[in-house]
């Protein structure tokens, strides 16, 4: 009864256009425009293929050089439709959207969630955090932790190098920008030994940030998995 009353007073609305909806996250028109990533895709970095190439299902990038993480999953292609929503979530003080957005990625995580020991958000540099007021990856990680009942380690990784804003940088510049940017919080070193970690971020573009975080963790943990809402198709 309380839920019915609450829905009358605070009706659900589409996350993109705010049109009143009965259930879900988007109205019908915007749901059709969201490009969900479906099979076939690279079994490591989740890059979608137009058709199944072979049983190995590895993209050219992962064949040339495997990333430091074991597997990445993303819910949607990071195109203009999703970008408008992520920008609101990330830069316009709408952290409440995390409560809805984590639902996009959680079904993908169920593939390996039972193997995970700890959940870790990609950190922001303290200067960037002061400007933005919150870390969007941490908000997503909190809801995933609550849903899965897996312990969250919000400060396992520390961003020690600020770097430039990644927006507008090409792949090589992004890789250089996050090189040696992350450190392990040594107080957790014994706790995480040989444990499996789930790294959470909002969007993966070149994968440079996620790969550098994974590189720092790799010496101390078991397997590293990655979850994100969006993945840019490069």
MOJO-V983674 format. One record per residue. N is the residue number from 1. D_FIRST is the distance of its C-alpha to the first C-alpha in Angstrom with 2 decimals. Layout:
BEGIN
N,D_FIRST ; N,D_FIRST
END
This chain:
BEGIN
1,0.00 ; 2,3.79 ; 3,5.39 ; 4,5.12 ; 5,6.31 ; 6,8.56 ; 7,9.92 ; 8,10.84 ; 9,12.56 ; 10,13.97 ; 11,14.47 ; 12,16.25 ; 13,19.96 ; 14,23.09 ; 15,24.72 ; 16,28.06 ; 17,27.85 ; 18,24.43 ; 19,23.72 ; 20,20.06 ; 21,18.99 ; 22,16.13 ; 23,16.71 ; 24,19.63 ; 25,21.82 ; 26,24.14 ; 27,24.60 ; 28,26.75 ; 29,29.95 ; 30,29.70 ; 31,28.47 ; 32,31.75 ; 33,33.74 ; 34,32.59 ; 35,35.35 ; 36,33.91 ; 37,36.66 ; 38,37.30 ; 39,40.17 ; 40,43.06 ; 41,43.26 ; 42,45.38 ; 43,44.34 ; 44,44.97 ; 45,43.95 ; 46,41.62 ; 47,43.81 ; 48,43.16 ; 49,46.13 ; 50,46.77 ; 51,47.84 ; 52,48.41 ; 53,51.72 ; 54,52.29 ; 55,50.61 ; 56,50.97 ; 57,48.69 ; 58,49.85 ; 59,50.27 ; 60,53.60 ; 61,52.47 ; 62,51.27 ; 63,54.41 ; 64,56.62 ; 65,54.95 ; 66,51.94 ; 67,49.45 ; 68,48.94 ; 69,45.43 ; 70,44.96 ; 71,42.22 ; 72,40.13 ; 73,37.08 ; 74,35.59 ; 75,32.80 ; 76,34.40 ; 77,37.74 ; 78,38.09 ; 79,39.09 ; 80,38.64 ; 81,35.09 ; 82,33.79 ; 83,36.18 ; 84,34.62 ; 85,31.28 ; 86,32.99 ; 87,35.12 ; 88,32.14 ; 89,30.62 ; 90,34.01 ; 91,35.84 ; 92,33.60 ; 93,31.55 ; 94,28.36 ; 95,27.75 ; 96,23.96 ; 97,24.73 ; 98,25.52 ; 99,21.86 ; 100,21.96 ; 101,25.65 ; 102,25.89 ; 103,23.87 ; 104,26.93 ; 105,29.32 ; 106,27.49 ; 107,28.07 ; 108,31.76 ; 109,31.92 ; 110,30.86 ; 111,34.45 ; 112,35.81 ; 113,33.01 ; 114,33.98 ; 115,37.43 ; 116,36.33 ; 117,37.06 ; 118,36.25 ; 119,34.55 ; 120,36.57 ; 121,36.05 ; 122,39.06 ; 123,40.12 ; 124,41.12 ; 125,44.30 ; 126,43.77 ; 127,45.26 ; 128,42.93 ; 129,39.94 ; 130,41.03 ; 131,41.26 ; 132,37.96 ; 133,36.00 ; 134,34.17 ; 135,34.88 ; 136,32.62 ; 137,33.59 ; 138,32.48 ; 139,28.97 ; 140,28.70 ; 141,30.24 ; 142,27.77 ; 143,24.78 ; 144,26.93 ; 145,27.96 ; 146,24.47 ; 147,23.43 ; 148,26.72 ; 149,27.22 ; 150,30.75 ; 151,32.42 ; 152,32.88 ; 153,36.37 ; 154,35.96 ; 155,39.63 ; 156,41.46 ; 157,43.07 ; 158,44.66 ; 159,45.81 ; 160,49.22 ; 161,50.64 ; 162,48.99 ; 163,50.55 ; 164,50.02 ; 165,46.89 ; 166,46.70 ; 167,45.86 ; 168,48.96 ; 169,50.86 ; 170,52.35 ; 171,51.98 ; 172,55.09 ; 173,54.21 ; 174,50.68 ; 175,52.19 ; 176,54.70 ; 177,52.13 ; 178,50.07 ; 179,53.09 ; 180,53.13 ; 181,50.14 ; 182,48.07 ; 183,48.79 ; 184,47.39 ; 185,46.15 ; 186,48.66 ; 187,46.64 ; 188,44.60 ; 189,47.67 ; 190,47.80 ; 191,44.04 ; 192,43.84 ; 193,47.08 ; 194,46.75 ; 195,42.92 ; 196,41.07 ; 197,39.52 ; 198,36.90 ; 199,37.74 ; 200,35.10 ; 201,35.95 ; 202,34.39 ; 203,37.32 ; 204,40.51 ; 205,43.46 ; 206,46.85 ; 207,45.40 ; 208,47.82 ; 209,45.31 ; 210,43.57 ; 211,46.97 ; 212,48.37 ; 213,45.44 ; 214,45.94 ; 215,49.66 ; 216,49.16 ; 217,46.84 ; 218,48.92 ; 219,51.58 ; 220,49.17 ; 221,46.37 ; 222,46.03 ; 223,44.37 ; 224,42.64 ; 225,39.83 ; 226,38.43 ; 227,35.14 ; 228,34.68 ; 229,32.53 ; 230,35.60 ; 231,39.21 ; 232,41.91 ; 233,44.26 ; 234,47.71
END
